[in-house]
Amino acid sequence: MKNRIVTAMVLCFAMQLPLNAAAALRIFACEPEWGALAHELGGKWVKVSVATNALQDPHYLEARPSLISKMRRADLVICTGSQLEIGWLPMLLTKANNPRVQPGSPGYFEAGNFVQHLEVPISVDRSQGDVHPQGNPHIQTDPRNILLVARALGERLVSLDSDHAGDYRSRLKQFITDWNAALVKWEAEARPLRGKRVVSHHKSWVYLENWLGLELVGTLEPVPGIPPTASHLSELLARLGDDGSGADFIIRSPYQSSKPSDWLSQRTGIPELMLPFTVGGSKQADDLYGLFDDTIKRLLEISK
Amino acid sequence: MGNKRRVILWAVILPLSFPVWSQDQQANEIDALRSELVQLRVDYEERIKNLEHRLDLAEQKAEQATMEAAQATLAVREPAPAPAVVAERSVAVAGNAFNPALGVIFQGQAWAYDKNPEDYYIPGFPLGGEAGLAPEGLGLAETEININANVDDKFTAWLTVPLVLDDGKAGVEIEEAWVETLKLPAGLSLRMGRFFSNIGYLNSRHAHTWDFADQPLAYRAFLGSQYLDDGLQIRWLAPTDFYLELSGELLRGDRYPAGGAANSGFGSYTLAAHTGGDIGFSSSWLSGLSWLHGKSDGRESGPGNDPLVFFGDTDILIADFVWKWAPNGNSRQRNFKFQAEYLLRREDGEYVSSATLPSPWKTDQQGWYAQAIYQPWPRGRIGARIERLSSDKPLPVFTGTVLDPQGENPTRFSLMVDWSNSEFSRLRLQYNQDKSGVETDHQFALQYIYSIGAHGAHTF
């Protein structure tokens, strides 16, 4: 325990130190996946700080003083957008007094603006839970979206830091080549997953489900953003059946409590598993490639 | 397709394997070449396989896309509206597209007291501003309308309008109305208008974000519940890795604890410094030191029908500290918050009342509170608060008046439990053991807080 605290403190201290004294662009990434992408595309010319880690729910974050300070000095803010960060990002932007990163400025980048959203509601009402008018914000679970965002982000880096434009362009080109190759590999590997029926804690993986042809048959939350309730879980149990014939697996992210999925899994025999959800969500998901390698590996293992 | 490519490939590679070599010395080289060729062949086969596979997938996707497109066309075709309707609707959308974000906060409460709340006062601490007890029984607290939007690329504006019931009559107030800069350089921002002062921790927080149904005694006694005034606020955020915010305000000074808009309406100013940071991934803290100077020119406090009137200077020093903890910083599941503030007030001037002649008054008074809130499971929280006020003994001329603390140090102890179905709703039950009045009072509150429409992000 003591060691863990010390490690955490050392890590924290290390995060405050510049990664590279010659870094040209200071990047504030709202979520780990965009921090990782900025690293891939920016290399040594960027210094990235990430607001959330994989164990935190990106919907709910405190607008902590340390984050305000980081945003104060940022040249570029990269967030998901689609109102995912509505509970804390506006406050950081207000308190940071940084004209470079205000929405509408070149230093403000929303990844969600560059992909096609799923589950775009025709009308929104809070009785539907935490729905987002622009659609489901968890776009990073489809690697094809990562590619779309990478192209836009590469261009943004070029325009913000034209001194290193050549470097950014060649890194982007390399990333696109590598990512396309990885896509082929993942799609081939994941072929046996097609048609599998999924129960997920929150609607966190609709983009992954769409990509791999999985079928979402239920969520542990009664409506998005409302924690699982006993009555909703029993309803789900009745629907899925005691024999577990109604679904193939139950998935959740590292920041979601395992209790509801444990409960349902024990009663139905449907296997449950944790998927990394973002970079850092598991030991193997240490970068963007690892995130999808591990996600598919885990899904394949459980559906054997 | 794949086979054809393979044939071409071999047509290129095969002739390479029949060069004319001068025997012995080059035997090794031939071996090496051969193994290279084998390697090449393996590589190429793999690449070709991959290409074929990608082609397959692309074809599949194309097919799927065509089908989806076809379906989409079908779906779109059905509800095709008459063109005239579309044109009209688009005009309507253009008209309100720039509507500001609008939100309403509903607050209702029921208070039960042991003693009559009409008789409540804190001996030694005449209350001013909006600092009374909430009315007994069922009632509507403030219903608050928040409106905000960017004015243009350089300014943003905020308006808070509470709808209040005063003696059964509905009224509208302007609680906050300010504009703020978005694009000042060097970490600066300027706010103009009416706003909650940036002093202390709790002062600038709206009532719906409080963790208890009422303000701490020190805020009630020294700040009239919350110090709000008209003026200018400038904030500067240091360009450092640790958080350091300095702020200064110049205010009209028309409201408690200032009053009378002294100095021709420049009667009050504040200075504040706040700093904070993280400890590991799980803990964060914020701490501050603030100073408020107010000049009072006939400030009224105490009983409404027979008020005390103060002329002079009021200085209030506030030290605040907040510590928040959540496992790995994931506050959604479980979290803990500790919050404490210390307030020191020095008043230097004279008090006038119907019972006393104008008498000099120079007294230090202090107050503090400490509270802890724990969220053990996603939607429920429990909390406790402890607080105390103390005062110097005033001159004998004030003995027996409201300004006489009667040797008592007012204290209060509170417990609360609340439940939030979502971040937009909260139900709360609170108990106070209130020893701040003349007699000990047991108080119970039931409270609801609901929010509809746009809801701004909360501060730390």
Interface residues (C-beta under 8 A of the other chain):
Chain A: I5 A8 M9 C12 Q16 T52 N53 L55 Q56 D57 H59 Y60 L61 E62 A63 R64 P65 S66 I68 S69 K70 R72 R73 I86 G87 W88 L89 P90 M91 L92 T94 K95 A96 N97 N98 P99 Q102 G104 R126 G129 D130 A181 V184 E187 A188 G225 I226 P227 Y255 S257
Chain B: N50 H53 R54 L57 D153 T156 E180 L182 K183 L184 P185 G187 L188 S189 R235 W236 L237 A238 P239 T240 D241 F242 Y243 L244 E245 H274 T275 G276 G277 D278 I279 G280 F281 S282 S284 W285 L286 K324 A326 N328 G329 N330 S331 R332 Q333 P378 R379 N421 S422 E423 F424 I452 G456 A457 H458 T459 F460
